[in-house]
Structures are given as C-alpha cells and as structure tokens.
Amino acid sequence: MSGSLSWARLGRRGYGVFWVIGGQAAQSLTSFLTGLVLGRCVSQEALGAYALGLSFCFLIISLGDTLIATPYTYLRASGEGEPHALFSSALWGSAALGLVVALVLTLLHQFGAGLPSELWPALPLAVMGLVMREFLRRHFYVINRSRQALVLDLTSAVGQLAALGVLAWAGWLSAEAVFFAIAGVCALSFALSLPQAQASFFWPPLRQLATQWRAFLAYGGWLVAGGLCHVASVQLYPWLALLGGGQAMAGLYAACIAVTNLINPLLIALTNHFRPRFIAHYQEAGRAHLLPYMLLRALPFLLPALGFVLLAWLAGEPLLGLLYGPDFSKGGPALVYLAFGLLAVAAAAPIQLGLLALRAPVSNLFYHGTNLTVLVVMALIWHDRLSLELLAQFYCGANVAGLLMLATMFLVMAKKTNRCTGEIQASD
C-alpha cells in the first residue's frame, strides 16, 4: 500500500512539473508568435517598438518576482505570517509596484525620454496586467495548484493569440494594439482566476501592510540587485540596436534573439528540475562528489544549445528569411554569435546550481553584474559603430565573461569548503 501511495505521489509531482513546463512553453511561444506576426505582417519598425516595450515588461516581471513573489513564497512556506494576510499584502504590493512602473513610463512619455510615443498608454496598462497575472501564477505554485496555474497561462496565451488574429484580420495590427491586447487579456485571465486563488480579500491595516512589505524587501534585497542586473544586461541590447540603427535594427535584433530564445523554456525547466536535486546531492554525498555530479548534469543543458549553434551556423540566414521574411535573412551572421552566447548561458546554468548547493546565492549578483559590466564597457568603447553583428558579439562576449566568473567562484568556493572541512577533521 505504501509503495502504491509513493508512486501516486510521484505521479502527481510529475504531472505538476509538466504543467509548469507547459505553462512556460505556452507563454514563450505566444511571445515568439506575436513578434513573428508583427515582423512579417507590419514592419521591422513595429517589431522594434514591440521589443522595446517588452524590455519594460521583462523589468516588471523581474521586479515582481524578486520583490514580491519570491519573498511571499518563502514566508508562506516557512509559516512566518498568517496566509490570508500574506496573500493580501502581496497582492496589493504587486498592484503598487505595477502602478509605480506605469507612472514612470508615463513620465518618460511626457518628457520624451526614449519610450516610443506610440506605446503610451498601452504599455503602462500592459505592465499593470502582467505584474498581477504573474503574481497570481506564483501563488498557485505556492499552494500546490499547478493545474490552475496552467489554466491561467493557457487562458492568457490563447486570448493573446486570438486578439492577434482579430487585429490582423481587421488591419489594426501594430505594436500599440498588441500591448492593448496584452493588457486586456491579462486583466481578463486575472479576474477569472482570482476567485480560485482566495475566497475573500481585504485591505490590511497600514501598519501590517508596511510590516509585510518590509519583510518582503528584507528577504528579496539581494535578489532585486541580481534581478536588476539581469534585466539590464538582457534588455539593454534592443536599446543599443535602436541607437545604432533605429527601430528597423531593433526589429532585426528582436527577430534574431527571439529565435535564439526558443530553447529557453527547456533551459528554465531543467534549472527548476535540478535545483533541489543539486542541494540534496550535496547534503547527502558531500562536496567531493559535487563537481562530477555537476559535469554530468551539464549535458542536458549543453546538448540542445550545441544543436542550436549548428543550426545557426548552417542555416541561420534561410531560417530567419523563412520565419520573418527575406529582409530578415541578413541577420544570419549575428545569429551565429547569439547562438554561441546562448551556449555560454547553458554552460553557466549547472554551475549556478552548484554554487546554490554550496550556499552562495550572491553568485547570482556577481554573474549578472559581470554580464552587465562587460556589456556597458564594450558599448562605451564601440558606441559610434554599433551594428547588429557587433551587438551579437557583445552578447557572446558578455555571457562568456559571466561563465568564467561563475567557474572561478565555484572553484574558489569548493576549495575554501574543502579547506574548512579538513581543519574540522584535523581538530576532531
């Protein structure tokens, strides 16, 4: 009987993993198809404006995750606070965070400071919808309702693709219209799923709200720093493309990076799958066996990335032309450098997991900080000759530098841990 219960429990966990992967894949595919339709049916400029707007969407999702969702997950799991009050505080915190970013975007629009004018007010509304939807998804994970999270993801994905089809059929397709659609679909999916998340809601007393928000910030401080470096290191590229060649070049870069990111859902799923296993293996087998364990688990990360490098090398130009149109095939050489950069990202993932097992979460800040620093330095040196291929070389170089930083940190941490262990054994 106990064996059958164990298998049943394992099956439920396995299904949960597939639901998480399915939801991530649905969101990634929807974003990819949206950019594909804009590039083929409208223009490179429209795709460029969409890519620039996505950088702010990526920012709000990262801030919501590091400032609200991850601290909420930890406090809820550790029993630090009443669940109903924690949920309400996190929900209102997400709304406040989205409102702040929306106001910042409005100010950027009013002062003409970089935000494409056609994205206002659609982008601020999309930011508000996204941060609320993403928190609700993470809440479903916390309460072990991955199936409901999948429903939320599929509702958003299907709704966005349906809206995209209507806009294309009516001849209204543009970057602005897409962000209006994202805002509406996120709001609808959030409203439909909210009753499944909590039976009732309330506005916590201001003192309690301030206490909970301080607790969120205390836990998420380092995560925010690393997350901001990650957002900047990834989302600076379309803005550099805009500086180097206008929205057309930003659109061409968006097409290349969208193709490059097609295997990201797999890398994210592998990271989520192996994270607890790395920690458990380190606790059970010790540091002496961590390196071979890490090297063996690196293969599932590296093999898909190596396959993409070969694809970009052999068929990058025709692939871009087939997907986006003949004008995009000139991005083929840049796609090769982006593929090598992705290979460095894939190689870094198991090292990050190894450092997490060694209890060095600050490595996340060092990794993304290195990427950002290298990118900024290269951009300053070659700011007057920015091209698509040069930006792709920046991407490759920055990710290789981050990989080397992580490898160095892992070797230093492992050596230090071994030395401390030897001293303890000698004293015994």
C-alpha positions as CSV (number, residue, x, y, z in Angstrom):
1,M,0.0,0.0,0.0
2,S,2.8,2.4,0.9
3,G,4.5,1.7,-2.4
4,S,1.4,2.5,-4.4
5,L,0.9,5.7,-2.4
6,S,4.5,6.7,-3.1
7,W,4.1,6.1,-6.8
8,A,0.8,8.1,-6.8
9,R,2.5,11.0,-5.0
10,L,5.4,10.8,-7.5
11,G,2.9,10.8,-10.4
12,R,1.2,13.9,-9.0
13,R,4.6,15.6,-8.8
14,G,5.5,14.6,-12.3
15,Y,2.3,16.0,-13.6
16,G,2.9,19.2,-11.7
17,V,6.3,19.5,-13.4
18,F,4.7,19.0,-16.8
19,W,2.0,21.6,-16.1
20,V,4.7,24.2,-15.1
21,I,6.7,23.4,-18.3
22,G,3.6,23.6,-20.4
23,G,2.6,27.0,-19.0
24,Q,6.1,28.4,-19.6
25,A,6.2,27.0,-23.1
26,A,2.8,28.5,-23.9
27,Q,3.8,31.9,-22.7
28,S,7.2,31.8,-24.6
29,L,5.5,30.5,-27.8
30,T,2.9,33.2,-27.6
31,S,5.5,36.0,-27.3
32,F,7.5,34.5,-30.2
33,L,4.5,34.2,-32.5
34,T,3.5,37.8,-31.6
35,G,6.8,39.1,-32.7
36,L,6.8,36.9,-35.8
37,V,3.4,38.2,-36.9
38,L,4.5,41.8,-36.3
39,G,7.7,41.3,-38.3
40,R,6.0,39.6,-41.2
41,C,2.7,41.5,-41.4
42,V,3.7,45.0,-40.4
43,S,7.4,46.1,-40.4
44,Q,10.8,45.8,-38.8
45,E,10.0,49.1,-37.1
46,A,6.8,47.7,-35.5
47,L,8.8,44.7,-34.3
48,G,11.4,47.0,-32.9
49,A,8.8,49.0,-31.0
50,Y,7.4,45.8,-29.6
51,A,10.9,44.6,-28.5
52,L,11.5,47.9,-26.7
53,G,8.2,47.6,-24.9
54,L,9.0,44.1,-23.9
55,S,12.1,45.3,-22.1
56,F,9.8,47.1,-19.6
57,C,7.5,44.1,-19.4
58,F,10.6,42.0,-18.5
59,L,11.5,44.6,-15.9
60,I,8.2,44.5,-14.2
61,I,8.1,40.7,-14.2
62,S,11.6,40.6,-12.6
63,L,10.7,43.2,-10.0
64,G,7.5,41.4,-9.1
65,D,9.3,38.1,-8.8
66,T,12.2,39.4,-6.6
67,L,10.4,42.0,-4.5
68,I,7.0,40.3,-4.0
69,A,6.6,36.7,-5.3
70,T,9.8,35.0,-4.1
71,P,9.7,36.6,-0.6
72,Y,6.0,35.7,-0.4
73,T,6.8,32.1,-1.3
74,Y,9.5,31.9,1.4
75,L,7.4,33.5,4.1
76,R,4.3,31.4,3.2
77,A,6.3,28.2,3.1
78,S,8.1,28.9,6.4
79,G,4.9,29.8,8.2
80,E,6.0,33.3,9.0
81,G,2.7,35.1,9.0
82,E,-1.0,34.3,8.5
83,P,-1.6,33.0,4.9
84,H,-4.6,35.2,4.3
85,A,-2.8,38.4,5.4
86,L,0.3,37.4,3.4
87,F,-1.7,36.9,0.3
88,S,-3.5,40.2,0.6
89,S,-0.3,42.1,1.3
90,A,1.5,40.5,-1.6
91,L,-1.5,41.2,-3.9
92,W,-1.6,44.9,-3.0
93,G,2.2,45.1,-3.1
94,S,2.1,43.8,-6.7
95,A,-0.5,46.3,-7.6
96,A,1.5,49.2,-6.1
97,L,4.7,48.0,-7.9
98,G,2.9,47.9,-11.2
99,L,1.4,51.4,-10.6
100,V,4.9,52.8,-9.9
101,V,6.3,51.4,-13.1
102,A,3.3,52.6,-15.1
103,L,3.7,56.1,-13.7
104,V,7.4,56.0,-14.6
105,L,6.5,55.0,-18.2
106,T,4.0,57.9,-18.3
107,L,6.7,60.4,-17.1
108,L,9.0,59.0,-19.8
109,H,6.3,59.6,-22.4
110,Q,5.6,63.1,-21.1
111,F,9.2,64.2,-21.2
112,G,10.0,62.3,-24.5
113,A,12.8,60.3,-22.8
114,G,13.3,57.3,-25.0
115,L,9.9,55.5,-24.9
116,P,8.4,55.2,-28.4
117,S,5.4,57.5,-28.3
118,E,3.1,55.0,-29.9
119,L,3.4,52.7,-26.9
120,W,1.6,55.1,-24.5
121,P,-0.9,54.4,-22.8
122,A,-0.9,50.8,-24.0
123,L,2.4,49.8,-22.4
124,P,1.6,51.1,-18.8
125,L,-1.7,49.2,-18.9
126,A,0.1,46.0,-20.1
127,V,2.7,46.4,-17.2
128,M,-0.2,46.5,-14.7
129,G,-1.8,43.5,-16.1
130,L,1.4,41.5,-16.3
131,V,2.5,42.0,-12.8
132,M,-0.8,41.0,-11.4
133,R,-1.1,37.9,-13.5
134,E,2.4,36.8,-12.8
135,F,1.9,37.1,-9.0
136,L,-1.3,35.0,-9.2
137,R,0.6,32.3,-11.1
138,R,3.3,32.1,-8.5
139,H,0.6,32.0,-5.8
140,F,-0.9,28.9,-7.4
141,Y,2.6,27.3,-7.3
142,V,2.9,28.1,-3.6
143,I,-0.5,26.4,-2.8
144,N,0.4,23.4,-5.0
145,R,-2.2,24.1,-7.6
146,S,0.0,23.9,-10.7
147,R,-3.0,22.8,-12.8
148,Q,-4.8,26.2,-12.1
149,A,-1.5,28.0,-13.0
150,L,-1.5,26.2,-16.3
151,V,-5.2,27.2,-16.9
152,L,-4.1,30.8,-16.2
153,D,-1.2,30.6,-18.7
154,L,-3.3,28.9,-21.4
155,T,-6.1,31.4,-20.9
156,S,-3.6,34.3,-21.4
157,A,-1.8,32.6,-24.4
158,V,-5.0,31.7,-26.2
159,G,-6.5,35.0,-25.6
160,Q,-3.5,36.9,-26.8
161,L,-3.2,34.8,-30.0
162,A,-7.0,35.3,-30.6
163,A,-6.6,39.0,-30.2
164,L,-3.6,39.0,-32.5
165,G,-5.7,37.2,-35.2
166,V,-8.6,39.7,-34.9
167,L,-6.2,42.7,-35.1
168,A,-4.5,41.2,-38.2
169,W,-7.8,40.4,-39.8
170,A,-9.2,43.9,-39.2
171,G,-6.0,45.6,-40.4
172,W,-5.3,47.2,-36.9
173,L,-2.1,45.3,-36.2
174,S,0.6,47.5,-34.5
175,A,2.9,47.4,-31.5
176,E,0.5,49.6,-29.6
177,A,-2.5,47.4,-30.4
178,V,-0.6,44.3,-29.3
179,F,0.1,45.9,-25.9
180,F,-3.5,46.9,-25.5
181,A,-4.4,43.3,-26.2
182,I,-1.8,42.0,-23.7
183,A,-3.3,44.4,-21.1
184,G,-6.9,43.3,-21.7
185,V,-6.1,39.6,-21.8
186,C,-4.0,39.7,-18.6
187,A,-6.8,41.6,-16.8
188,L,-9.4,39.0,-18.0
189,S,-7.3,36.0,-17.1
190,F,-6.5,37.5,-13.7
191,A,-10.2,38.3,-13.0
192,L,-11.3,34.7,-14.0
193,S,-8.6,33.0,-11.9
194,L,-8.7,35.3,-8.8
195,P,-11.7,33.5,-7.2
196,Q,-9.8,30.2,-7.4
197,A,-6.8,31.8,-5.5
198,Q,-8.6,33.2,-2.4
199,A,-12.1,33.1,-1.1
200,S,-12.1,36.6,0.1
201,F,-9.9,39.7,0.2
202,F,-9.3,42.7,2.3
203,W,-7.1,45.7,2.6
204,P,-4.7,45.0,5.5
205,P,-4.2,47.8,8.1
206,L,-1.4,50.1,7.0
207,R,0.9,49.1,9.9
208,Q,0.5,45.4,9.0
209,L,1.0,46.2,5.3
210,A,4.2,48.1,6.0
211,T,5.5,45.3,8.2
212,Q,4.8,42.7,5.5
213,W,6.4,44.8,2.7
214,R,9.5,45.4,4.9
215,A,9.7,41.6,5.3
216,F,9.4,41.2,1.5
217,L,12.2,43.7,1.0
218,A,14.5,42.2,3.7
219,Y,14.3,38.8,2.0
220,G,14.4,40.0,-1.6
221,G,17.1,42.7,-1.4
222,W,20.0,40.6,-2.9
223,L,17.5,39.1,-5.4
224,V,16.4,42.5,-6.5
225,A,20.0,43.6,-7.1
226,G,20.8,40.5,-9.1
227,G,17.5,40.7,-11.0
228,L,18.0,44.3,-11.9
229,C,21.5,43.5,-13.3
230,H,19.9,40.6,-15.2
231,V,17.1,42.8,-16.7
232,A,19.7,45.5,-17.7
233,S,22.1,43.0,-19.2
234,V,19.4,41.4,-21.3
235,Q,17.2,44.4,-22.2
236,L,20.0,46.9,-23.0
237,Y,20.6,45.2,-26.3
238,P,17.4,46.4,-28.1
239,W,18.1,50.0,-26.9
240,L,21.7,49.8,-28.3
241,A,20.2,48.5,-31.5
242,L,17.8,51.5,-31.6
243,L,20.8,53.8,-31.0
244,G,22.9,52.1,-33.7
245,G,20.3,51.8,-36.5
246,G,16.8,52.9,-35.4
247,Q,13.7,50.8,-34.9
248,A,14.5,48.8,-38.0
249,M,17.7,47.5,-36.5
250,A,15.9,46.9,-33.1
251,G,13.4,44.9,-35.0
252,L,16.0,42.8,-36.7
253,Y,17.8,42.2,-33.4
254,A,14.4,41.2,-31.9
255,A,13.9,38.6,-34.6
256,C,17.3,37.1,-34.0
257,I,17.1,37.0,-30.3
258,A,13.5,35.6,-30.5
259,V,14.8,32.6,-32.5
260,T,17.8,32.2,-30.1
261,N,15.4,32.2,-27.1
262,L,13.3,29.3,-28.5
263,I,15.1,26.8,-26.3
264,N,14.8,29.0,-23.1
265,P,11.7,27.2,-21.8
266,L,13.7,23.9,-21.8
267,L,16.7,25.5,-20.0
268,I,14.3,27.1,-17.4
269,A,12.5,23.8,-16.9
270,L,15.9,21.9,-16.5
271,T,17.0,24.5,-13.9
272,N,13.8,24.2,-11.9
273,H,14.1,20.4,-12.1
274,F,17.7,20.2,-11.0
275,R,17.8,22.9,-8.3
276,P,16.5,20.8,-5.4
277,R,18.4,17.8,-6.6
278,F,21.8,19.6,-6.6
279,I,21.1,20.7,-3.0
280,A,20.0,17.3,-1.9
281,H,23.0,15.6,-3.5
282,Y,25.5,18.0,-1.9
283,Q,23.9,17.4,1.5
284,E,23.9,13.6,1.1
285,A,27.2,12.9,-0.9
286,G,29.3,15.9,0.2
287,R,31.4,18.4,-1.8
288,A,33.8,15.8,-3.1
289,H,31.2,14.4,-5.4
290,L,29.6,17.7,-6.4
291,L,31.9,18.5,-9.3
292,P,31.4,15.2,-11.2
293,Y,27.7,15.4,-10.5
294,M,27.5,18.9,-11.9
295,L,29.5,18.0,-15.0
296,L,27.3,15.0,-15.8
297,R,24.1,17.1,-15.3
298,A,25.5,19.8,-17.6
299,L,24.9,17.6,-20.6
300,P,21.1,18.1,-20.8
301,F,21.8,21.9,-20.8
302,L,24.7,21.8,-23.3
303,L,23.4,19.4,-26.0
304,P,20.3,21.4,-27.1
305,A,22.5,24.6,-27.1
306,L,25.1,22.9,-29.2
307,G,22.4,21.7,-31.6
308,F,21.2,25.3,-32.0
309,V,24.8,26.5,-32.6
310,L,25.0,24.0,-35.5
311,L,21.5,25.1,-36.8
312,A,22.5,28.8,-36.7
313,W,25.9,28.1,-38.4
314,L,24.5,26.0,-41.2
315,A,21.0,27.6,-41.8
316,G,20.8,30.8,-39.9
317,E,20.0,33.1,-42.9
318,P,17.4,30.9,-44.6
319,L,15.8,30.2,-41.2
320,L,15.3,33.9,-40.5
321,G,14.1,34.5,-44.0
322,L,11.6,31.7,-43.8
323,L,10.2,32.8,-40.4
324,Y,10.2,36.6,-40.8
325,G,10.6,37.3,-44.5
326,P,13.5,37.9,-46.9
327,D,14.6,41.3,-45.3
328,F,15.5,39.5,-42.1
329,S,17.9,37.0,-43.6
330,K,20.7,39.5,-43.3
331,G,20.7,38.7,-39.6
332,G,22.2,35.3,-40.2
333,P,25.8,36.1,-39.2
334,A,24.6,37.8,-36.0
335,L,22.5,34.7,-35.2
336,V,25.7,32.6,-35.0
337,Y,27.3,34.8,-32.4
338,L,24.0,34.8,-30.4
339,A,24.0,31.0,-30.5
340,F,27.5,30.9,-29.0
341,G,26.3,33.3,-26.4
342,L,23.4,31.0,-25.6
343,L,25.8,28.1,-25.3
344,A,27.7,30.1,-22.6
345,V,24.3,30.7,-20.8
346,A,23.6,26.9,-20.9
347,A,27.0,26.1,-19.6
348,A,26.6,28.6,-16.7
349,A,23.3,27.1,-15.5
350,P,24.7,24.0,-13.8
351,I,27.5,26.0,-12.3
352,Q,24.9,28.4,-10.8
353,L,23.1,25.3,-9.4
354,G,26.4,24.1,-7.9
355,L,27.0,27.4,-6.2
356,L,23.5,27.4,-4.8
357,A,24.2,24.0,-3.3
358,L,27.4,25.5,-1.8
359,R,25.1,28.2,-0.3
360,A,26.4,31.1,-2.3
361,P,23.3,32.8,-3.7
362,V,25.2,36.1,-4.1
363,S,26.8,34.4,-7.1
364,N,23.6,35.4,-9.0
365,L,24.6,39.1,-8.5
366,F,28.2,38.5,-9.5
367,Y,27.1,36.6,-12.6
368,H,24.6,39.1,-13.9
369,G,26.7,42.0,-12.7
370,T,29.7,40.7,-14.7
371,N,27.5,40.4,-17.8
372,L,26.2,43.9,-17.4
373,T,29.6,45.4,-16.7
374,V,31.2,43.8,-19.7
375,L,28.3,44.9,-22.0
376,V,28.5,48.5,-20.8
377,V,32.2,48.7,-21.2
378,M,32.1,47.3,-24.8
379,A,29.1,49.6,-25.6
380,L,31.1,52.6,-24.4
381,I,34.2,51.7,-26.4
382,W,32.3,51.0,-29.7
383,H,29.3,53.3,-29.2
384,D,29.9,55.1,-32.5
385,R,30.0,51.9,-34.7
386,L,27.1,49.8,-33.4
387,S,25.9,47.2,-35.8
388,L,23.7,44.1,-35.5
389,E,26.7,41.8,-35.8
390,L,28.7,43.8,-33.2
391,L,25.8,43.6,-30.7
392,A,25.7,39.8,-31.2
393,Q,29.4,39.7,-30.4
394,F,28.7,41.8,-27.3
395,Y,26.1,39.2,-26.3
396,C,28.6,36.4,-26.8
397,G,31.4,38.1,-25.0
398,A,29.4,39.2,-22.0
399,N,28.0,35.7,-21.5
400,V,31.4,34.1,-21.8
401,A,32.7,36.6,-19.2
402,G,29.8,35.7,-16.8
403,L,30.5,32.0,-17.3
404,L,34.2,32.5,-16.4
405,M,33.2,34.4,-13.3
406,L,30.9,31.6,-12.2
407,A,33.5,28.9,-12.8
408,T,36.1,30.9,-10.8
409,M,33.7,31.4,-8.0
410,F,32.8,27.7,-7.9
411,L,36.4,26.6,-7.8
412,V,37.2,29.1,-5.0
413,M,34.1,28.2,-3.0
414,A,34.8,24.5,-3.4
415,K,38.5,24.9,-2.4
416,K,37.5,27.0,0.6
417,T,34.9,24.5,1.7
418,N,37.4,21.6,1.4
419,R,39.9,23.6,3.5
420,C,37.4,24.3,6.2
421,T,36.4,20.6,6.3
422,G,40.0,19.5,6.6
423,E,40.5,21.8,9.5
424,I,37.4,20.5,11.3
425,Q,38.5,16.9,10.7
426,A,42.0,17.6,12.0
427,S,40.7,19.2,15.2
428,D,38.5,16.1,15.8
